[in-house]
Amino acid sequence: MGGKQQMKIIDMHEALLKEGHTVGYTTIRNFVSEISKKNKEVFIRKHPEPGAEIEFDWGEV
């Protein structure tokens, strides 16, 4: 499986312009900045004792 799909702000701007939208690069940059502040990915490091927890994936075998 691949990593996250990411698009650069300049590519977003160019794609929107191609679709006929009139929006400035700075507007998109500011919007992405605000969204990024709200949606930070969080990881919680856990240190359970051996055998205290079990995890499994419902994926295909």
mmJSON file of the N, C-alpha and C atoms, coordinates in Angstrom:
{"data_MODEL":{"atom_site":{
"group_PDB":["ATOM","ATOM","ATOM","ATOM","ATOM","ATOM","ATOM","ATOM","ATOM","ATOM","ATOM","ATOM","ATOM","ATOM","ATOM","ATOM","ATOM","ATOM","ATOM","ATOM","ATOM","ATOM","ATOM","ATOM","ATOM","ATOM","ATOM","ATOM","ATOM","ATOM","ATOM","ATOM","ATOM","ATOM","ATOM","ATOM","ATOM","ATOM","ATOM","ATOM","ATOM","ATOM","ATOM","ATOM","ATOM","ATOM","ATOM","ATOM","ATOM","ATOM","ATOM","ATOM","ATOM","ATOM","ATOM","ATOM","ATOM","ATOM","ATOM","ATOM","ATOM","ATOM","ATOM","ATOM","ATOM","ATOM","ATOM","ATOM","ATOM","ATOM","ATOM","ATOM","ATOM","ATOM","ATOM","ATOM","ATOM","ATOM","ATOM","ATOM","ATOM","ATOM","ATOM","ATOM","ATOM","ATOM","ATOM","ATOM","ATOM","ATOM","ATOM","ATOM","ATOM","ATOM","ATOM","ATOM","ATOM","ATOM","ATOM","ATOM","ATOM","ATOM","ATOM","ATOM","ATOM","ATOM","ATOM","ATOM","ATOM","ATOM","ATOM","ATOM","ATOM","ATOM","ATOM","ATOM","ATOM","ATOM","ATOM","ATOM","ATOM","ATOM","ATOM","ATOM","ATOM","ATOM","ATOM","ATOM","ATOM","ATOM","ATOM","ATOM","ATOM","ATOM","ATOM","ATOM","ATOM","ATOM","ATOM","ATOM","ATOM","ATOM","ATOM","ATOM","ATOM","ATOM","ATOM","ATOM","ATOM","ATOM","ATOM","ATOM","ATOM","ATOM","ATOM","ATOM","ATOM","ATOM","ATOM","ATOM","ATOM","ATOM","ATOM","ATOM","ATOM","ATOM","ATOM","ATOM","ATOM","ATOM","ATOM","ATOM","ATOM","ATOM","ATOM","ATOM","ATOM","ATOM","ATOM","ATOM","ATOM","ATOM","ATOM"],
"id":[1,2,3,4,5,6,7,8,9,10,11,12,13,14,15,16,17,18,19,20,21,22,23,24,25,26,27,28,29,30,31,32,33,34,35,36,37,38,39,40,41,42,43,44,45,46,47,48,49,50,51,52,53,54,55,56,57,58,59,60,61,62,63,64,65,66,67,68,69,70,71,72,73,74,75,76,77,78,79,80,81,82,83,84,85,86,87,88,89,90,91,92,93,94,95,96,97,98,99,100,101,102,103,104,105,106,107,108,109,110,111,112,113,114,115,116,117,118,119,120,121,122,123,124,125,126,127,128,129,130,131,132,133,134,135,136,137,138,139,140,141,142,143,144,145,146,147,148,149,150,151,152,153,154,155,156,157,158,159,160,161,162,163,164,165,166,167,168,169,170,171,172,173,174,175,176,177,178,179,180,181,182,183],
"type_symbol":["N","C","C","N","C","C","N","C","C","N","C","C","N","C","C","N","C","C","N","C","C","N","C","C","N","C","C","N","C","C","N","C","C","N","C","C","N","C","C","N","C","C","N","C","C","N","C","C","N","C","C","N","C","C","N","C","C","N","C","C","N","C","C","N","C","C","N","C","C","N","C","C","N","C","C","N","C","C","N","C","C","N","C","C","N","C","C","N","C","C","N","C","C","N","C","C","N","C","C","N","C","C","N","C","C","N","C","C","N","C","C","N","C","C","N","C","C","N","C","C","N","C","C","N","C","C","N","C","C","N","C","C","N","C","C","N","C","C","N","C","C","N","C","C","N","C","C","N","C","C","N","C","C","N","C","C","N","C","C","N","C","C","N","C","C","N","C","C","N","C","C","N","C","C","N","C","C","N","C","C","N","C","C"],
"label_atom_id":["N","CA","C","N","CA","C","N","CA","C","N","CA","C","N","CA","C","N","CA","C","N","CA","C","N","CA","C","N","CA","C","N","CA","C","N","CA","C","N","CA","C","N","CA","C","N","CA","C","N","CA","C","N","CA","C","N","CA","C","N","CA","C","N","CA","C","N","CA","C","N","CA","C","N","CA","C","N","CA","C","N","CA","C","N","CA","C","N","CA","C","N","CA","C","N","CA","C","N","CA","C","N","CA","C","N","CA","C","N","CA","C","N","CA","C","N","CA","C","N","CA","C","N","CA","C","N","CA","C","N","CA","C","N","CA","C","N","CA","C","N","CA","C","N","CA","C","N","CA","C","N","CA","C","N","CA","C","N","CA","C","N","CA","C","N","CA","C","N","CA","C","N","CA","C","N","CA","C","N","CA","C","N","CA","C","N","CA","C","N","CA","C","N","CA","C","N","CA","C","N","CA","C","N","CA","C","N","CA","C","N","CA","C"],
"label_alt_id":[null,null,null,null,null,null,null,null,null,null,null,null,null,null,null,null,null,null,null,null,null,null,null,null,null,null,null,null,null,null,null,null,null,null,null,null,null,null,null,null,null,null,null,null,null,null,null,null,null,null,null,null,null,null,null,null,null,null,null,null,null,null,null,null,null,null,null,null,null,null,null,null,null,null,null,null,null,null,null,null,null,null,null,null,null,null,null,null,null,null,null,null,null,null,null,null,null,null,null,null,null,null,null,null,null,null,null,null,null,null,null,null,null,null,null,null,null,null,null,null,null,null,null,null,null,null,null,null,null,null,null,null,null,null,null,null,null,null,null,null,null,null,null,null,null,null,null,null,null,null,null,null,null,null,null,null,null,null,null,null,null,null,null,null,null,null,null,null,null,null,null,null,null,null,null,null,null,null,null,null,null,null,null],
"label_comp_id":["MET","MET","MET","GLY","GLY","GLY","GLY","GLY","GLY","LYS","LYS","LYS","GLN","GLN","GLN","GLN","GLN","GLN","MET","MET","MET","LYS","LYS","LYS","ILE","ILE","ILE","ILE","ILE","ILE","ASP","ASP","ASP","MET","MET","MET","HIS","HIS","HIS","GLU","GLU","GLU","ALA","ALA","ALA","LEU","LEU","LEU","LEU","LEU","LEU","LYS","LYS","LYS","GLU","GLU","GLU","GLY","GLY","GLY","HIS","HIS","HIS","THR","THR","THR","VAL","VAL","VAL","GLY","GLY","GLY","TYR","TYR","TYR","THR","THR","THR","THR","THR","THR","ILE","ILE","ILE","ARG","ARG","ARG","ASN","ASN","ASN","PHE","PHE","PHE","VAL","VAL","VAL","SER","SER","SER","GLU","GLU","GLU","ILE","ILE","ILE","SER","SER","SER","LYS","LYS","LYS","LYS","LYS","LYS","ASN","ASN","ASN","LYS","LYS","LYS","GLU","GLU","GLU","VAL","VAL","VAL","PHE","PHE","PHE","ILE","ILE","ILE","ARG","ARG","ARG","LYS","LYS","LYS","HIS","HIS","HIS","PRO","PRO","PRO","GLU","GLU","GLU","PRO","PRO","PRO","GLY","GLY","GLY","ALA","ALA","ALA","GLU","GLU","GLU","ILE","ILE","ILE","GLU","GLU","GLU","PHE","PHE","PHE","ASP","ASP","ASP","TRP","TRP","TRP","GLY","GLY","GLY","GLU","GLU","GLU","VAL","VAL","VAL"],
"label_asym_id":["A","A","A","A","A","A","A","A","A","A","A","A","A","A","A","A","A","A","A","A","A","A","A","A","A","A","A","A","A","A","A","A","A","A","A","A","A","A","A","A","A","A","A","A","A","A","A","A","A","A","A","A","A","A","A","A","A","A","A","A","A","A","A","A","A","A","A","A","A","A","A","A","A","A","A","A","A","A","A","A","A","A","A","A","A","A","A","A","A","A","A","A","A","A","A","A","A","A","A","A","A","A","A","A","A","A","A","A","A","A","A","A","A","A","A","A","A","A","A","A","A","A","A","A","A","A","A","A","A","A","A","A","A","A","A","A","A","A","A","A","A","A","A","A","A","A","A","A","A","A","A","A","A","A","A","A","A","A","A","A","A","A","A","A","A","A","A","A","A","A","A","A","A","A","A","A","A","A","A","A","A","A","A"],
"label_entity_id":["1","1","1","1","1","1","1","1","1","1","1","1","1","1","1","1","1","1","1","1","1","1","1","1","1","1","1","1","1","1","1","1","1","1","1","1","1","1","1","1","1","1","1","1","1","1","1","1","1","1","1","1","1","1","1","1","1","1","1","1","1","1","1","1","1","1","1","1","1","1","1","1","1","1","1","1","1","1","1","1","1","1","1","1","1","1","1","1","1","1","1","1","1","1","1","1","1","1","1","1","1","1","1","1","1","1","1","1","1","1","1","1","1","1","1","1","1","1","1","1","1","1","1","1","1","1","1","1","1","1","1","1","1","1","1","1","1","1","1","1","1","1","1","1","1","1","1","1","1","1","1","1","1","1","1","1","1","1","1","1","1","1","1","1","1","1","1","1","1","1","1","1","1","1","1","1","1","1","1","1","1","1","1"],
"label_seq_id":[1,1,1,2,2,2,3,3,3,4,4,4,5,5,5,6,6,6,7,7,7,8,8,8,9,9,9,10,10,10,11,11,11,12,12,12,13,13,13,14,14,14,15,15,15,16,16,16,17,17,17,18,18,18,19,19,19,20,20,20,21,21,21,22,22,22,23,23,23,24,24,24,25,25,25,26,26,26,27,27,27,28,28,28,29,29,29,30,30,30,31,31,31,32,32,32,33,33,33,34,34,34,35,35,35,36,36,36,37,37,37,38,38,38,39,39,39,40,40,40,41,41,41,42,42,42,43,43,43,44,44,44,45,45,45,46,46,46,47,47,47,48,48,48,49,49,49,50,50,50,51,51,51,52,52,52,53,53,53,54,54,54,55,55,55,56,56,56,57,57,57,58,58,58,59,59,59,60,60,60,61,61,61],
"pdbx_PDB_ins_code":[null,null,null,null,null,null,null,null,null,null,null,null,null,null,null,null,null,null,null,null,null,null,null,null,null,null,null,null,null,null,null,null,null,null,null,null,null,null,null,null,null,null,null,null,null,null,null,null,null,null,null,null,null,null,null,null,null,null,null,null,null,null,null,null,null,null,null,null,null,null,null,null,null,null,null,null,null,null,null,null,null,null,null,null,null,null,null,null,null,null,null,null,null,null,null,null,null,null,null,null,null,null,null,null,null,null,null,null,null,null,null,null,null,null,null,null,null,null,null,null,null,null,null,null,null,null,null,null,null,null,null,null,null,null,null,null,null,null,null,null,null,null,null,null,null,null,null,null,null,null,null,null,null,null,null,null,null,null,null,null,null,null,null,null,null,null,null,null,null,null,null,null,null,null,null,null,null,null,null,null,null,null,null],
"Cartn_x":[0.85,0.0,0.888,0.451,1.221,1.01,1.745,1.609,0.446,0.467,-0.597,-0.507,-1.653,-1.669,-1.552,-0.558,-0.359,-0.208,-0.694,-0.575,0.013,0.962,1.563,0.553,0.706,-0.21,-0.177,0.997,1.099,0.323,0.348,-0.403,-1.91,-2.332,-3.751,-4.191,-3.36,-3.674,-3.8,-2.841,-2.874,-4.097,-4.446,-5.613,-6.897,-7.011,-8.2,-8.29,-7.151,-7.152,-7.559,-7.081,-7.447,-8.948,-9.565,-11.009,-11.82,-11.134,-11.83,-12.09,-11.576,-11.771,-10.8,-11.227,-10.345,-10.04,-8.923,-8.516,-7.006,-6.567,-5.147,-4.388,-3.107,-2.243,-2.242,-2.16,-2.118,-3.388,-4.522,-5.792,-5.759,-5.264,-5.184,-4.179,-3.03,-2.006,-2.551,-3.273,-3.85,-4.886,-5.713,-6.726,-6.068,-5.07,-4.37,-3.696,-3.141,-2.496,-3.492,-4.677,-5.711,-6.18,-6.405,-6.855,-5.782,-4.529,-3.426,-3.326,-3.602,-3.553,-4.617,-5.781,-6.9,-6.793,-6.1,-6.089,-4.706,-4.072,-2.771,-2.954,-2.096,-2.147,-1.449,-2.08,-1.577,-1.254,-0.158,0.231,0.42,-0.067,0.097,1.01,2.161,3.109,2.675,2.488,2.044,3.14,3.231,4.223,3.538,2.663,1.992,2.958,2.635,3.423,3.22,4.226,4.075,2.865,2.003,0.814,-0.378,-0.239,-1.331,-2.359,-1.961,-2.862,-2.671,-3.714,-3.623,-4.224,-3.627,-4.151,-4.191,-5.2,-5.25,-5.96,-5.744,-6.294,-7.33,-8.442,-9.496,-9.247,-8.034,-7.708,-7.741,-7.539,-7.558,-6.246,-6.33,-5.127,-4.78],
"Cartn_y":[-1.188,0.0,1.24,2.274,3.498,4.413,5.507,6.498,7.425,8.529,9.517,10.149,10.506,11.243,12.723,13.376,14.786,15.56,16.782,17.659,18.974,19.502,20.783,21.905,22.968,24.098,24.686,24.773,25.324,24.46,23.131,22.23,22.396,22.621,22.88,24.148,25.177,26.454,26.297,25.618,25.417,24.602,23.577,22.748,23.578,24.426,25.276,26.283,26.839,27.779,27.08,25.856,25.092,24.827,24.668,24.419,25.704,26.835,28.09,28.928,28.506,29.278,30.455,31.556,32.709,32.844,32.287,32.308,32.513,33.303,33.594,32.501,32.405,31.429,31.656,32.915,33.24,32.789,32.913,32.473,30.977,30.213,28.761,28.419,29.107,28.857,29.128,30.222,30.549,29.515,29.065,28.053,26.747,26.302,25.055,25.181,26.346,26.578,26.441,27.018,26.924,25.486,24.77,23.38,22.519,22.767,21.98,22.155,23.353,23.608,22.797,22.63,21.951,20.434,19.9,18.458,17.841,18.09,17.485,16.006,15.18,13.747,13.493,12.704,12.477,11.002,10.753,9.394,9.314,8.247,8.031,6.831,7.072,5.995,5.236,3.937,3.1,2.101,1.763,0.788,-0.251,-1.089,-2.1,-3.219,-3.871,-5.029,-6.144,-6.976,-8.09,-8.961,-9.198,-10.022,-9.273,-7.976,-7.207,-6.766,-6.648,-6.203,-7.053,-7.066,-7.751,-6.848,-6.844,-6.083,-6.992,-6.797,-7.538,-6.706,-7.069,-6.333,-7.202,-6.605,-7.351,-7.424,-7.167,-7.214,-8.627,-8.726,-10.029,-10.759,-12.082,-12.909,-13.52],
"Cartn_z":[0.0,0.0,0.0,-0.669,-0.771,0.418,0.415,1.471,1.194,1.886,1.716,0.332,-0.196,-1.455,-1.12,-1.684,-1.397,-2.697,-2.686,-3.842,-3.358,-4.103,-3.751,-3.995,-3.241,-3.352,-4.76,-5.351,-6.708,-7.697,-7.489,-8.369,-8.177,-6.926,-6.661,-7.389,-7.277,-7.907,-9.419,-10.027,-11.479,-11.904,-11.126,-11.45,-11.384,-10.372,-10.247,-11.394,-11.781,-12.904,-14.199,-14.399,-15.604,-15.658,-14.481,-14.415,-14.584,-14.71,-14.943,-13.704,-12.561,-11.329,-11.305,-10.74,-10.575,-9.093,-8.714,-7.309,-7.267,-6.304,-6.186,-5.439,-5.736,-5.068,-3.557,-3.145,-1.711,-1.005,-1.657,-1.075,-0.796,-1.749,-1.572,-0.478,-0.496,0.517,1.92,2.092,3.4,3.826,2.875,3.173,3.615,2.871,3.209,4.573,4.857,6.151,7.296,7.139,8.181,8.373,7.275,7.357,8.019,7.672,8.229,9.74,10.22,11.661,12.393,11.763,12.406,12.339,11.338,11.11,11.272,12.382,12.628,12.927,12.333,12.596,13.928,14.775,16.126,16.32,16.981,17.327,18.831,19.412,20.847,21.031,21.614,21.848,23.098,22.948,24.065,24.401,25.659,26.112,27.003,26.421,27.25,27.638,28.722,29.138,28.113,27.887,26.945,27.303,26.314,26.515,27.072,27.378,27.974,26.929,25.674,24.621,23.377,22.538,21.258,20.191,19.018,17.892,16.682,15.842,14.591,13.548,12.308,11.182,10.491,10.08,9.406,7.904,7.476,6.054,5.501,4.191,3.532,3.756,3.78,3.941,2.615],
"occupancy":[1.0,1.0,1.0,1.0,1.0,1.0,1.0,1.0,1.0,1.0,1.0,1.0,1.0,1.0,1.0,1.0,1.0,1.0,1.0,1.0,1.0,1.0,1.0,1.0,1.0,1.0,1.0,1.0,1.0,1.0,1.0,1.0,1.0,1.0,1.0,1.0,1.0,1.0,1.0,1.0,1.0,1.0,1.0,1.0,1.0,1.0,1.0,1.0,1.0,1.0,1.0,1.0,1.0,1.0,1.0,1.0,1.0,1.0,1.0,1.0,1.0,1.0,1.0,1.0,1.0,1.0,1.0,1.0,1.0,1.0,1.0,1.0,1.0,1.0,1.0,1.0,1.0,1.0,1.0,1.0,1.0,1.0,1.0,1.0,1.0,1.0,1.0,1.0,1.0,1.0,1.0,1.0,1.0,1.0,1.0,1.0,1.0,1.0,1.0,1.0,1.0,1.0,1.0,1.0,1.0,1.0,1.0,1.0,1.0,1.0,1.0,1.0,1.0,1.0,1.0,1.0,1.0,1.0,1.0,1.0,1.0,1.0,1.0,1.0,1.0,1.0,1.0,1.0,1.0,1.0,1.0,1.0,1.0,1.0,1.0,1.0,1.0,1.0,1.0,1.0,1.0,1.0,1.0,1.0,1.0,1.0,1.0,1.0,1.0,1.0,1.0,1.0,1.0,1.0,1.0,1.0,1.0,1.0,1.0,1.0,1.0,1.0,1.0,1.0,1.0,1.0,1.0,1.0,1.0,1.0,1.0,1.0,1.0,1.0,1.0,1.0,1.0,1.0,1.0,1.0,1.0,1.0,1.0],
"B_iso_or_equiv":[0.0,0.0,0.0,0.0,0.0,0.0,0.0,0.0,0.0,0.0,0.0,0.0,0.0,0.0,0.0,0.0,0.0,0.0,0.0,0.0,0.0,0.0,0.0,0.0,0.0,0.0,0.0,0.0,0.0,0.0,0.0,0.0,0.0,0.0,0.0,0.0,0.0,0.0,0.0,0.0,0.0,0.0,0.0,0.0,0.0,0.0,0.0,0.0,0.0,0.0,0.0,0.0,0.0,0.0,0.0,0.0,0.0,0.0,0.0,0.0,0.0,0.0,0.0,0.0,0.0,0.0,0.0,0.0,0.0,0.0,0.0,0.0,0.0,0.0,0.0,0.0,0.0,0.0,0.0,0.0,0.0,0.0,0.0,0.0,0.0,0.0,0.0,0.0,0.0,0.0,0.0,0.0,0.0,0.0,0.0,0.0,0.0,0.0,0.0,0.0,0.0,0.0,0.0,0.0,0.0,0.0,0.0,0.0,0.0,0.0,0.0,0.0,0.0,0.0,0.0,0.0,0.0,0.0,0.0,0.0,0.0,0.0,0.0,0.0,0.0,0.0,0.0,0.0,0.0,0.0,0.0,0.0,0.0,0.0,0.0,0.0,0.0,0.0,0.0,0.0,0.0,0.0,0.0,0.0,0.0,0.0,0.0,0.0,0.0,0.0,0.0,0.0,0.0,0.0,0.0,0.0,0.0,0.0,0.0,0.0,0.0,0.0,0.0,0.0,0.0,0.0,0.0,0.0,0.0,0.0,0.0,0.0,0.0,0.0,0.0,0.0,0.0,0.0,0.0,0.0,0.0,0.0,0.0],
"pdbx_formal_charge":[null,null,null,null,null,null,null,null,null,null,null,null,null,null,null,null,null,null,null,null,null,null,null,null,null,null,null,null,null,null,null,null,null,null,null,null,null,null,null,null,null,null,null,null,null,null,null,null,null,null,null,null,null,null,null,null,null,null,null,null,null,null,null,null,null,null,null,null,null,null,null,null,null,null,null,null,null,null,null,null,null,null,null,null,null,null,null,null,null,null,null,null,null,null,null,null,null,null,null,null,null,null,null,null,null,null,null,null,null,null,null,null,null,null,null,null,null,null,null,null,null,null,null,null,null,null,null,null,null,null,null,null,null,null,null,null,null,null,null,null,null,null,null,null,null,null,null,null,null,null,null,null,null,null,null,null,null,null,null,null,null,null,null,null,null,null,null,null,null,null,null,null,null,null,null,null,null,null,null,null,null,null,null],
"auth_seq_id":[1,1,1,2,2,2,3,3,3,4,4,4,5,5,5,6,6,6,7,7,7,8,8,8,9,9,9,10,10,10,11,11,11,12,12,12,13,13,13,14,14,14,15,15,15,16,16,16,17,17,17,18,18,18,19,19,19,20,20,20,21,21,21,22,22,22,23,23,23,24,24,24,25,25,25,26,26,26,27,27,27,28,28,28,29,29,29,30,30,30,31,31,31,32,32,32,33,33,33,34,34,34,35,35,35,36,36,36,37,37,37,38,38,38,39,39,39,40,40,40,41,41,41,42,42,42,43,43,43,44,44,44,45,45,45,46,46,46,47,47,47,48,48,48,49,49,49,50,50,50,51,51,51,52,52,52,53,53,53,54,54,54,55,55,55,56,56,56,57,57,57,58,58,58,59,59,59,60,60,60,61,61,61],
"auth_comp_id":["MET","MET","MET","GLY","GLY","GLY","GLY","GLY","GLY","LYS","LYS","LYS","GLN","GLN","GLN","GLN","GLN","GLN","MET","MET","MET","LYS","LYS","LYS","ILE","ILE","ILE","ILE","ILE","ILE","ASP","ASP","ASP","MET","MET","MET","HIS","HIS","HIS","GLU","GLU","GLU","ALA","ALA","ALA","LEU","LEU","LEU","LEU","LEU","LEU","LYS","LYS","LYS","GLU","GLU","GLU","GLY","GLY","GLY","HIS","HIS","HIS","THR","THR","THR","VAL","VAL","VAL","GLY","GLY","GLY","TYR","TYR","TYR","THR","THR","THR","THR","THR","THR","ILE","ILE","ILE","ARG","ARG","ARG","ASN","ASN","ASN","PHE","PHE","PHE","VAL","VAL","VAL","SER","SER","SER","GLU","GLU","GLU","ILE","ILE","ILE","SER","SER","SER","LYS","LYS","LYS","LYS","LYS","LYS","ASN","ASN","ASN","LYS","LYS","LYS","GLU","GLU","GLU","VAL","VAL","VAL","PHE","PHE","PHE","ILE","ILE","ILE","ARG","ARG","ARG","LYS","LYS","LYS","HIS","HIS","HIS","PRO","PRO","PRO","GLU","GLU","GLU","PRO","PRO","PRO","GLY","GLY","GLY","ALA","ALA","ALA","GLU","GLU","GLU","ILE","ILE","ILE","GLU","GLU","GLU","PHE","PHE","PHE","ASP","ASP","ASP","TRP","TRP","TRP","GLY","GLY","GLY","GLU","GLU","GLU","VAL","VAL","VAL"],
"auth_asym_id":["A","A","A","A","A","A","A","A","A","A","A","A","A","A","A","A","A","A","A","A","A","A","A","A","A","A","A","A","A","A","A","A","A","A","A","A","A","A","A","A","A","A","A","A","A","A","A","A","A","A","A","A","A","A","A","A","A","A","A","A","A","A","A","A","A","A","A","A","A","A","A","A","A","A","A","A","A","A","A","A","A","A","A","A","A","A","A","A","A","A","A","A","A","A","A","A","A","A","A","A","A","A","A","A","A","A","A","A","A","A","A","A","A","A","A","A","A","A","A","A","A","A","A","A","A","A","A","A","A","A","A","A","A","A","A","A","A","A","A","A","A","A","A","A","A","A","A","A","A","A","A","A","A","A","A","A","A","A","A","A","A","A","A","A","A","A","A","A","A","A","A","A","A","A","A","A","A","A","A","A","A","A","A"],
"auth_atom_id":["N","CA","C","N","CA","C","N","CA","C","N","CA","C","N","CA","C","N","CA","C","N","CA","C","N","CA","C","N","CA","C","N","CA","C","N","CA","C","N","CA","C","N","CA","C","N","CA","C","N","CA","C","N","CA","C","N","CA","C","N","CA","C","N","CA","C","N","CA","C","N","CA","C","N","CA","C","N","CA","C","N","CA","C","N","CA","C","N","CA","C","N","CA","C","N","CA","C","N","CA","C","N","CA","C","N","CA","C","N","CA","C","N","CA","C","N","CA","C","N","CA","C","N","CA","C","N","CA","C","N","CA","C","N","CA","C","N","CA","C","N","CA","C","N","CA","C","N","CA","C","N","CA","C","N","CA","C","N","CA","C","N","CA","C","N","CA","C","N","CA","C","N","CA","C","N","CA","C","N","CA","C","N","CA","C","N","CA","C","N","CA","C","N","CA","C","N","CA","C","N","CA","C","N","CA","C","N","CA","C","N","CA","C"],
"pdbx_PDB_model_num":[1,1,1,1,1,1,1,1,1,1,1,1,1,1,1,1,1,1,1,1,1,1,1,1,1,1,1,1,1,1,1,1,1,1,1,1,1,1,1,1,1,1,1,1,1,1,1,1,1,1,1,1,1,1,1,1,1,1,1,1,1,1,1,1,1,1,1,1,1,1,1,1,1,1,1,1,1,1,1,1,1,1,1,1,1,1,1,1,1,1,1,1,1,1,1,1,1,1,1,1,1,1,1,1,1,1,1,1,1,1,1,1,1,1,1,1,1,1,1,1,1,1,1,1,1,1,1,1,1,1,1,1,1,1,1,1,1,1,1,1,1,1,1,1,1,1,1,1,1,1,1,1,1,1,1,1,1,1,1,1,1,1,1,1,1,1,1,1,1,1,1,1,1,1,1,1,1,1,1,1,1,1,1]
}}}
